[in-house]
Amino acid sequence: MADCSNTDGYRCADFLKVVHEKLKGCFYTIGMAYKDPRDPRKTLSRRRHYLKNKERYISNAKRSKLRMRVYVRSKKKRPCANCSIKYPYYVMQFDHISDKEYTIATLVNFNNRVKIDYEIAKCEVVCANCHAERTHQRGIV
């Protein structure tokens, strides 16, 4: 069924072959997907929607990641907790005092401000030199 063509101009791709075998027909002629999340038609409907709106999804992801970066940078706009000198954001680092679940840089990708705030609450903002000195004194290499 790789040559399945439809009246609306869509041509079924190779990733639909498995679904064709299960459903015994073309995805587009069967109708709307049911509310069952395991229904392969719903998965294909989501996939088709993503492919149709891919540029919008990517631009939204880039925009939200940039917002999270700006938010984390704003949390670094304070003097070093060790030497009290104020440096630019790219010199300041988060020093985890208590147990670390995530790195802050990883959380920026998750787009979850609550988790970022929770993780930053366990940190002190210090400059790179003080952070290196603290890490060496703790014996973490």
C-alpha positions in Angstrom: 0.0 0.0 0.0 2.9 2.3 -0.5 1.1 3.9 -3.5 -2.0 4.9 -1.6 -3.1 8.3 -3.0 -6.0 10.3 -1.7 -8.4 12.9 -3.2 -7.0 15.6 -0.9 -3.6 15.4 -2.5 -1.7 13.6 0.4 0.4 10.6 -0.4 1.0 8.1 2.4 4.6 7.9 3.4 6.6 4.8 4.3 6.0 5.3 8.1 2.3 4.6 7.4 2.9 1.1 6.0 2.5 -0.6 9.5 -0.7 1.3 10.1 -2.0 0.3 6.7 -1.5 -3.4 7.6 -3.3 -3.0 10.9 -6.2 -0.9 9.7 -6.6 -2.6 6.3 -7.0 0.7 4.5 -5.8 4.2 4.0 -5.5 6.5 7.1 -7.3 9.4 5.3 -10.3 7.4 4.2 -11.1 5.9 7.6 -12.0 9.2 9.4 -10.9 11.1 12.5 -8.9 9.4 15.2 -10.7 8.2 18.3 -9.9 9.6 21.7 -7.9 6.4 22.6 -4.3 7.5 23.0 -3.1 4.1 21.8 -5.0 4.4 18.5 -2.4 4.6 15.7 -4.6 7.0 13.8 -4.3 9.6 16.6 -0.5 9.3 16.5 -0.5 9.7 12.8 -2.8 12.7 13.0 -0.5 14.4 15.5 2.5 13.6 13.3 0.8 15.0 10.3 -0.1 18.2 12.2 3.5 18.5 13.4 4.8 18.1 9.9 2.4 20.7 8.5 3.3 23.2 11.3 6.9 22.2 11.8 8.4 25.7 11.4 6.0 27.2 13.9 6.8 24.4 16.5 10.6 25.1 16.0 10.3 28.8 16.3 8.1 28.5 19.4 10.7 26.2 21.0 13.6 28.6 20.1 11.6 31.5 21.5 10.8 29.8 24.8 14.4 28.6 25.2 15.6 32.2 24.7 13.2 33.3 27.4 14.6 30.8 29.8 18.1 31.8 29.1 17.3 35.5 29.7 15.6 34.5 33.0 18.6 32.5 34.2 20.9 35.4 33.2 18.8 37.7 35.2 19.3 35.5 38.3 23.1 36.0 37.8 22.9 39.8 38.0 24.2 40.0 41.6 27.6 40.3 43.2 29.6 37.1 44.0 28.5 35.5 47.3 32.2 35.0 48.1 34.2 38.1 47.0 31.2 40.5 46.6 32.4 41.7 43.2 29.8 42.1 40.5 30.7 40.5 37.2 28.8 40.0 33.9 26.5 37.1 33.7 28.9 34.9 31.7 31.4 35.0 34.6 28.9 34.2 37.3 28.1 30.5 38.0 25.7 28.6 40.2 27.4 26.7 43.0 25.2 23.9 44.3 25.3 23.9 48.1 22.9 21.0 48.7 22.2 17.9 46.6 21.9 18.6 42.9 19.2 17.0 40.8 19.8 18.9 37.6 22.3 21.3 36.2 20.8 24.7 35.5 21.9 24.6 31.8 19.9 21.4 31.3 16.8 22.8 32.9 16.8 25.7 30.4 15.9 23.1 27.7 13.0 21.8 29.7 11.3 25.2 29.7 10.1 24.8 33.3 10.6 27.9 35.5 9.4 26.1 38.6 12.2 23.5 38.4 14.7 26.2 37.6 13.7 28.2 40.7 13.8 25.1 42.8 17.3 24.2 41.6 18.6 27.8 41.9 17.3 27.9 45.5 19.9 25.2 46.3 22.7 27.4 44.8 24.8 30.4 45.5 25.8 32.7 42.7 29.6 33.0 42.7 32.2 34.1 40.1 34.2 31.5 38.2 37.3 32.0 40.3 35.5 31.6 43.6 33.6 28.6 42.2 36.8 26.9 41.2 38.3 27.6 44.6 35.3 26.3 46.5 35.1 23.2 44.4 38.8 22.5 45.0 38.4 23.0 48.8 35.5 20.5 48.8 37.7 17.9 47.1 35.4 17.6 44.1 37.5 17.2 40.9 
